[in-house]
């Protein structure tokens, strides 16, 4: 994987994105030339229209990221990819059409855009027909040798066998640290040189997945492997990179203490984040107020009770604050004031409430909380203090998610939509810890773009 601003991007995604950008630029240029010749206009040098072409390519590529064109499903299904490409191209061109009125010299003509849409779709689908199978093959996967034969090592074997992963396990070595559960593991005593064995298998990386490291740490082997230029990682760091989450089953306090992340030197990034929150919150409050008021009227008409409700949540460093939301449940949803987990197909949700949850309109009043500075647009989902106290006792490192401001959307929300049980809370915490540990403005941009996918294709919003 390629590390970009502390966030890992699979090589296959990076390679395809670069090809797509070139194709989008070419589609815009072809559209310009075709349309110019149709109306009898001379074709000037490409430098004259450089910015319209770049804007077309950049905008459509951002739209492609937003709707999930570079997700694992799109890599393995041409039909899925083609459907998402249609949505992305339409969204991008609609946005450019709006921009045209403000900056006409920096976008394609509307007649150009129609041709560019067609050329872009044909080119993007064609490259996926030709190269689509290759992106999921071993050519773009890291070959990993696992040191260990216990449960941790077995987990890596199962993960590497999944279709969407960017690595494959080429072998396991039984280091004698536990009773082996991987039947194909080769005993360390049967190998003369571990470094030579790894090279024979064509391994790019060695991952330490021992159950007990105190007596079985192969320091000499690892040193030899590393000095030969092969990457060496332990399982927690490896899983963080490959899954985009901090694996709670493999980490310990020392890993969190000594690993890269949780940087205090991001004052400039925090300032930029706050400025972004203020500007966008003010703009959103202005633009979405009619929709919020209309939804509030529908809520009032369907069920008794106030259209809006306040609820106490745990914020930065666990400090309590109140959020404002449109009411999507019956007024008596929590009889006696006792906090209750939301469920899938929760019977307490009203018909209007189900709709406004699907399209996330119920979240819009929280923009006021963002403007006040108690929340951000991006961050871990704020939980009820009652749930925080309960989960903090049952899930290790739960308090560490509060080292960043809570957000309306977040890394957990776009990667793991459900959160209605203890197991769900544990999974979402793994994503929240990844965000808190690796936060950069770049990751915020990725999350905001991917939130569009969640809104357009809601999978079980609650």
C-alpha positions as CSV (number, residue, x, y, z in Angstrom):
1,X,0.0,0.0,0.0
2,X,1.0,3.6,-0.6
3,X,0.9,5.9,2.4
4,X,-0.6,9.3,1.6
5,X,-0.8,11.8,4.5
6,X,-0.7,8.9,7.1
7,X,-3.6,7.1,5.3
8,X,-2.9,4.0,3.3
9,X,-4.1,3.7,-0.3
10,X,-3.9,0.3,-2.2
11,X,-1.6,0.3,-5.1
12,X,-4.4,-1.0,-7.4
13,X,-6.6,2.0,-6.4
14,X,-3.7,4.5,-7.0
15,X,-2.8,3.0,-10.3
16,X,-6.4,3.0,-11.6
17,X,-7.0,6.5,-10.3
18,X,-4.1,7.8,-12.3
19,X,-5.3,6.1,-15.4
20,X,-8.8,7.5,-14.8
21,X,-7.5,11.0,-14.5
22,X,-5.7,10.7,-17.8
23,X,-8.8,9.3,-19.5
24,X,-11.1,12.0,-18.0
25,X,-8.7,14.7,-19.3
26,X,-8.6,13.0,-22.7
27,X,-12.4,12.8,-22.8
28,X,-12.7,16.5,-22.1
29,X,-10.2,17.3,-24.8
30,X,-11.9,15.0,-27.3
31,X,-15.3,16.6,-26.5
32,X,-13.9,20.1,-27.0
33,X,-12.3,19.2,-30.4
34,X,-15.4,17.4,-31.7
35,X,-17.8,20.2,-30.7
36,X,-15.4,22.9,-32.1
37,X,-15.3,21.2,-35.5
38,X,-19.1,20.7,-35.5
39,X,-19.6,24.5,-35.3
40,X,-16.7,25.3,-37.6
41,X,-14.5,26.8,-35.0
42,X,-10.7,26.5,-35.1
43,X,-9.0,24.3,-32.6
44,X,-6.6,26.3,-30.5
45,X,-3.6,24.8,-28.7
46,X,-4.5,22.8,-25.6
47,X,-2.9,25.3,-23.3
48,X,-5.8,27.7,-24.1
49,X,-8.3,25.4,-22.5
50,X,-6.1,23.8,-19.9
51,X,-8.1,24.8,-16.8
52,X,-11.5,23.7,-18.1
53,X,-10.0,20.3,-18.9
54,X,-8.3,19.9,-15.5
55,X,-11.5,21.0,-13.7
56,X,-13.5,18.5,-15.6
57,X,-11.1,15.7,-14.7
58,X,-10.6,16.7,-11.0
59,X,-14.4,17.2,-10.4
60,X,-15.4,13.9,-11.9
61,X,-12.7,12.0,-10.2
62,X,-13.8,13.5,-6.8
63,X,-17.3,12.4,-7.6
64,X,-16.1,8.9,-8.4
65,X,-14.4,8.7,-5.0
66,X,-17.5,10.0,-3.4
67,X,-19.9,7.4,-4.8
68,X,-17.5,4.4,-4.2
69,X,-16.1,3.8,-7.7
70,X,-12.8,2.8,-6.1
71,X,-14.4,0.4,-3.5
72,X,-13.7,-3.3,-3.5
73,X,-17.2,-4.1,-5.0
74,X,-16.4,-1.9,-8.1
75,X,-13.1,-3.8,-8.6
76,X,-14.8,-7.2,-8.8
77,X,-18.1,-6.3,-10.6
78,X,-18.2,-4.5,-13.9
79,X,-22.0,-3.9,-13.6
80,X,-21.5,-2.4,-10.1
81,X,-18.7,-0.2,-11.4
82,X,-20.7,1.0,-14.5
83,X,-23.7,1.9,-12.4
84,X,-21.5,4.0,-10.0
85,X,-19.7,5.6,-12.9
86,X,-23.0,6.8,-14.3
87,X,-23.9,8.4,-10.9
88,X,-20.5,9.9,-10.5
89,X,-20.4,11.4,-14.0
90,X,-23.9,12.9,-13.7
91,X,-23.1,14.4,-10.2
92,X,-19.8,15.8,-11.5
93,X,-21.3,17.4,-14.6
94,X,-24.2,18.9,-12.6
95,X,-21.8,20.5,-10.2
96,X,-19.7,21.8,-13.1
97,X,-22.9,23.2,-14.7
98,X,-23.5,25.2,-11.5
99,X,-19.9,26.4,-11.4
100,X,-20.2,27.5,-15.1
101,X,-22.4,30.4,-14.1
102,X,-19.9,31.7,-11.5
103,X,-16.7,30.9,-13.5
104,X,-17.6,30.4,-17.1
105,X,-14.0,30.6,-18.3
106,X,-12.9,27.7,-16.1
107,X,-15.3,25.0,-17.1
108,X,-16.3,23.3,-20.3
109,X,-19.3,24.7,-22.3
110,X,-22.5,22.9,-21.6
111,X,-22.5,21.4,-25.1
112,X,-18.9,20.2,-24.5
113,X,-20.0,18.6,-21.2
114,X,-22.6,16.3,-23.0
115,X,-19.9,14.9,-25.3
116,X,-17.4,14.7,-22.5
117,X,-19.8,12.6,-20.3
118,X,-20.3,10.1,-23.1
119,X,-16.6,9.8,-23.9
120,X,-15.7,9.6,-20.2
121,X,-18.2,6.8,-19.6
122,X,-17.0,4.8,-22.6
123,X,-13.3,5.2,-21.7
124,X,-13.7,4.4,-18.0
125,X,-15.9,1.3,-18.6
126,X,-13.5,0.1,-21.3
127,X,-10.4,0.3,-19.1
128,X,-12.3,-1.7,-16.4
129,X,-13.2,-4.3,-19.0
130,X,-9.6,-4.7,-20.0
131,X,-7.8,-4.3,-16.7
132,X,-10.5,-5.1,-14.2
133,X,-9.5,-8.7,-13.6
134,X,-5.9,-7.7,-13.2
135,X,-6.6,-5.4,-10.2
136,X,-7.8,-8.3,-8.1
137,X,-4.9,-10.6,-9.0
138,X,-1.6,-11.3,-7.3
139,X,0.1,-8.7,-9.4
140,X,-1.2,-6.0,-7.1
141,X,-1.1,-8.0,-3.8
142,X,1.7,-8.1,-1.3
143,X,3.1,-11.5,-0.6
144,X,3.2,-12.0,3.2
145,X,5.0,-14.6,5.2
146,X,3.5,-15.0,8.7
147,X,5.7,-15.9,11.7
148,X,3.3,-17.8,13.9
149,X,0.8,-20.7,13.7
150,X,-1.7,-19.7,16.5
151,X,-5.0,-18.0,16.4
152,X,-3.5,-14.6,15.4
153,X,-1.7,-16.2,12.5
154,X,-4.8,-18.0,11.4
155,X,-6.7,-14.7,11.4
156,X,-4.2,-13.3,8.9
157,X,-4.6,-16.4,6.7
158,X,-8.4,-16.0,6.6
159,X,-8.1,-12.3,5.9
160,X,-5.6,-12.8,3.1
161,X,-8.0,-15.3,1.5
162,X,-10.7,-12.7,1.2
163,X,-11.3,-11.2,-2.3
164,X,-11.1,-7.6,-1.3
165,X,-7.7,-7.7,0.6
166,X,-4.5,-6.3,-0.9
167,X,-2.2,-9.1,0.3
168,X,-2.0,-12.8,0.2
169,X,-0.4,-15.2,2.7
170,X,2.3,-17.3,1.1
171,X,3.2,-19.3,4.2
172,X,3.1,-19.7,8.0
173,X,6.1,-20.5,10.2
174,X,5.5,-22.4,13.5
175,X,7.8,-20.6,15.9
176,X,6.9,-22.9,18.8
177,X,5.2,-20.2,20.9
178,X,1.9,-22.0,21.2
179,X,0.0,-25.1,20.1
180,X,-0.3,-24.7,16.3
181,X,-3.8,-24.3,14.7
182,X,-2.5,-23.6,11.2
183,X,-2.1,-27.1,9.7
184,X,0.1,-26.0,6.9
185,X,2.6,-24.2,9.1
186,X,6.3,-25.2,8.6
187,X,8.3,-25.7,11.9
188,X,11.0,-23.2,12.3
189,X,13.5,-26.0,13.1
190,X,13.0,-27.4,9.6
191,X,14.3,-24.2,8.0
192,X,18.0,-23.4,7.8
193,X,17.7,-19.7,7.0
194,X,14.4,-17.9,7.5
195,X,15.5,-15.0,5.2
196,X,16.4,-17.4,2.4
197,X,13.1,-19.3,2.8
198,X,11.1,-16.0,2.6
199,X,13.0,-15.0,-0.5
200,X,12.3,-18.4,-2.1
201,X,8.6,-17.9,-1.5
202,X,8.8,-14.5,-3.1
203,X,7.6,-12.7,0.1
204,X,7.5,-8.9,0.1
205,X,6.8,-8.7,3.8
206,X,7.2,-10.7,7.1
207,X,4.5,-10.3,9.7
208,X,5.1,-11.3,13.4
209,X,1.9,-12.9,14.7
210,X,3.1,-14.7,17.8
211,X,0.7,-15.6,20.7
212,X,3.6,-15.3,23.2
213,X,6.5,-13.1,22.2
214,X,8.7,-13.2,25.4
215,X,10.4,-16.5,24.7
216,X,9.8,-16.9,20.9
217,X,10.9,-13.5,19.5
218,X,13.2,-14.4,16.6
219,X,15.4,-11.3,16.9
220,X,18.3,-12.7,14.8
221,X,16.0,-13.9,12.0
222,X,14.1,-10.5,11.9
223,X,17.3,-8.5,11.8
224,X,18.6,-10.6,8.9
225,X,15.4,-10.3,7.0
226,X,15.2,-6.5,7.6
227,X,18.8,-5.9,6.5
228,X,18.1,-7.8,3.3
229,X,15.5,-5.1,2.4
230,X,12.4,-7.0,3.3
231,X,9.6,-5.2,5.2
232,X,8.9,-6.5,8.8
233,X,5.8,-5.7,10.7
234,X,4.0,-7.0,13.8
235,X,0.4,-7.9,13.5
236,X,-1.2,-4.8,15.1
237,X,0.5,-2.4,12.7
238,X,-0.1,-4.7,9.8
239,X,-3.8,-5.0,10.5
240,X,-4.1,-1.2,11.0
241,X,-2.7,-0.7,7.5
242,X,-4.7,-3.4,5.8
243,X,-8.1,-2.9,7.4
244,X,-8.1,0.9,8.2
245,X,-8.9,0.2,11.8
246,X,-7.1,-0.4,15.1
247,X,-7.5,-4.1,15.9
248,X,-8.6,-4.4,19.5
249,X,-7.8,-8.1,19.7
250,X,-4.1,-7.7,19.0
251,X,-3.1,-4.3,20.4
252,X,-1.8,-3.6,23.9
253,X,-1.1,-0.3,25.7
254,X,2.6,-0.3,24.7
255,X,1.7,-0.4,21.0
256,X,-0.5,2.6,21.4
257,X,2.2,4.5,23.3
258,X,5.1,3.8,21.0
259,X,3.3,3.6,17.6
260,X,3.2,6.5,15.2
261,X,0.1,8.7,15.7
262,X,-1.9,10.8,18.1
263,X,0.5,13.7,17.2
264,X,0.3,16.8,19.3
265,X,2.0,18.9,16.5
266,X,-1.2,19.4,14.4
267,X,-2.2,22.8,15.7
268,X,-2.3,24.2,12.1
269,X,-4.5,21.3,11.0
270,X,-6.8,21.8,13.9
271,X,-7.1,25.5,13.1
272,X,-7.9,24.7,9.4
273,X,-10.4,22.2,10.6
274,X,-12.2,24.7,12.8
275,X,-12.2,27.4,10.1
276,X,-13.7,24.8,7.6
277,X,-16.4,23.9,10.2
278,X,-17.4,27.6,10.7
279,X,-17.6,28.5,7.0
280,X,-19.4,25.3,5.9
281,X,-21.7,25.3,8.9
282,X,-22.8,28.8,8.3
283,X,-23.4,28.0,4.6
284,X,-25.3,24.8,5.3
285,X,-27.5,26.4,7.9
286,X,-28.5,29.0,5.3
287,X,-29.1,26.6,2.4
288,X,-30.8,23.8,4.3
289,X,-33.1,25.8,6.6
290,X,-36.1,25.4,4.3
291,X,-35.7,21.6,4.2
292,X,-35.3,21.4,8.0
293,X,-38.4,23.5,8.6
294,X,-40.4,21.4,6.1
295,X,-39.3,18.2,7.7
296,X,-40.2,19.6,11.1
297,X,-43.7,20.3,10.0
298,X,-44.0,16.7,8.7
299,X,-42.8,15.4,12.0
300,X,-45.3,17.5,13.9
301,X,-48.2,16.4,11.7
302,X,-47.4,12.7,12.0
303,X,-46.9,12.3,15.8
304,X,-47.4,14.3,19.0
305,X,-44.5,16.0,20.6
306,X,-41.9,18.6,19.6
307,X,-40.3,18.5,16.2
308,X,-36.8,18.9,17.6
309,X,-35.3,17.4,20.7
310,X,-32.1,17.9,22.7
311,X,-30.0,15.1,24.0
312,X,-26.9,15.1,26.1
313,X,-23.8,13.5,24.5
314,X,-20.2,13.0,25.5
315,X,-17.9,15.3,23.6
316,X,-14.2,16.2,23.6
317,X,-12.4,14.6,26.5
318,X,-15.7,13.2,27.6
319,X,-17.2,16.7,28.5
320,X,-21.1,16.6,28.2
321,X,-22.9,18.8,25.6
322,X,-26.3,18.9,24.1
323,X,-27.1,18.1,20.4
324,X,-30.1,19.2,18.5
325,X,-31.9,16.8,16.1
326,X,-35.1,16.4,14.3
327,X,-37.3,13.9,16.2
328,X,-37.5,10.6,14.2
329,X,-39.0,8.4,17.0
330,X,-42.2,8.5,19.0
331,X,-42.2,10.9,21.9
332,X,-42.4,8.0,24.4
333,X,-39.4,6.1,22.7
334,X,-37.5,6.1,26.0
335,X,-40.1,5.6,28.7
336,X,-38.8,6.7,32.1
337,X,-35.9,8.5,30.6
338,X,-33.7,5.4,30.4
339,X,-31.3,5.3,27.5
340,X,-32.1,2.4,25.0
341,X,-29.9,1.1,22.1
342,X,-31.3,1.7,18.6
343,X,-32.2,-1.4,16.7
344,X,-32.4,-2.3,13.0
345,X,-36.0,-1.7,11.9
346,X,-36.6,-0.1,15.3
347,X,-40.4,-0.1,15.9
348,X,-40.1,3.2,17.7
349,X,-39.2,5.1,14.5
350,X,-42.1,6.9,12.8
351,X,-42.7,6.8,9.0
352,X,-41.4,10.3,8.5
353,X,-38.6,9.5,10.9
354,X,-37.5,6.5,8.8
355,X,-37.3,8.7,5.7
356,X,-35.4,11.6,7.3
357,X,-32.9,9.1,8.8
358,X,-32.4,7.5,5.4
359,X,-31.5,10.8,3.8
360,X,-29.8,12.1,7.0
361,X,-32.1,15.2,7.3
362,X,-32.5,14.5,11.0
363,X,-28.8,15.2,11.4
364,X,-28.9,18.7,9.9
365,X,-29.8,20.6,13.1
366,X,-26.5,19.4,14.5
367,X,-24.8,21.9,12.2
368,X,-25.6,24.5,14.8
369,X,-23.6,22.5,17.3
370,X,-20.7,22.5,14.9
371,X,-20.9,26.2,14.5
372,X,-20.7,26.6,18.3
373,X,-17.6,24.5,18.3
374,X,-18.9,21.6,20.4
375,X,-18.7,19.2,17.4
376,X,-17.0,19.0,14.1
377,X,-18.2,17.8,10.7
378,X,-15.9,14.9,10.9
379,X,-15.1,12.9,14.0
380,X,-16.3,9.9,16.2
381,X,-20.0,9.7,16.6
382,X,-20.9,11.3,20.0
383,X,-22.6,8.8,22.4
384,X,-24.9,9.2,25.3
385,X,-23.0,9.5,28.7
386,X,-24.9,6.4,29.9
387,X,-23.6,4.3,27.0
388,X,-20.1,5.8,27.4
389,X,-19.9,4.7,31.0
390,X,-21.2,1.2,30.2
391,X,-19.0,0.7,27.1
392,X,-15.9,2.1,29.0
393,X,-16.2,-0.8,31.5
394,X,-16.6,-3.5,28.8
395,X,-14.4,-2.3,25.9
396,X,-10.7,-1.5,26.4
397,X,-9.4,1.9,25.2
398,X,-12.9,3.2,24.7
399,X,-12.0,6.5,26.4
400,X,-9.3,7.2,23.8
401,X,-12.0,8.0,21.2
402,X,-12.7,11.2,23.0
403,X,-9.3,12.8,22.3
404,X,-10.8,14.4,19.2
405,X,-14.0,16.3,18.8
406,X,-17.1,14.2,17.9
407,X,-18.5,14.6,14.4
408,X,-21.7,14.4,12.3
409,X,-19.9,12.0,10.0
410,X,-16.8,9.9,10.6
411,X,-14.5,7.1,9.6
412,X,-16.6,4.6,11.5
413,X,-19.9,5.8,10.0
414,X,-18.7,5.3,6.4
415,X,-17.1,2.0,7.1
416,X,-19.4,0.4,9.6
417,X,-23.0,1.7,9.4
418,X,-24.6,-0.2,12.3
419,X,-24.0,0.5,15.9
420,X,-26.7,-1.1,18.0
421,X,-24.9,-3.6,20.2
422,X,-21.8,-4.1,22.3
423,X,-20.1,-6.0,19.4
424,X,-21.0,-3.2,17.0
425,X,-19.6,-0.6,19.4
426,X,-16.4,-2.5,19.6
427,X,-16.1,-2.6,15.8
428,X,-16.9,1.1,15.5
429,X,-14.3,1.9,18.2
430,X,-11.6,0.3,16.0
431,X,-12.4,2.8,13.2
432,X,-12.7,5.7,15.7
433,X,-9.3,4.9,17.1
434,X,-7.8,4.8,13.6
435,X,-9.2,8.2,12.9
436,X,-8.0,9.7,16.3
437,X,-4.6,8.2,15.7
438,X,-4.1,9.1,12.1
439,X,-6.1,12.3,11.7
440,X,-5.1,14.7,8.9
441,X,-7.1,17.1,6.8
442,X,-6.7,14.7,3.9
443,X,-8.5,12.0,5.8
444,X,-11.3,14.5,6.6
445,X,-11.7,15.1,2.9
446,X,-11.9,11.4,2.1
447,X,-14.6,10.9,4.8
448,X,-16.6,13.9,3.6
449,X,-16.5,12.6,0.0
450,X,-17.4,9.1,1.1
451,X,-20.3,10.4,3.2
452,X,-22.0,11.3,-0.1
453,X,-22.0,7.6,-1.0
454,X,-23.6,6.8,2.4
455,X,-26.3,9.4,1.7
456,X,-27.0,8.3,-1.9
457,X,-26.9,4.6,-1.1
458,X,-28.1,4.3,2.5
459,X,-27.5,0.9,3.9
460,X,-29.5,0.6,7.1
461,X,-29.2,4.1,8.5
462,X,-30.7,4.4,12.0
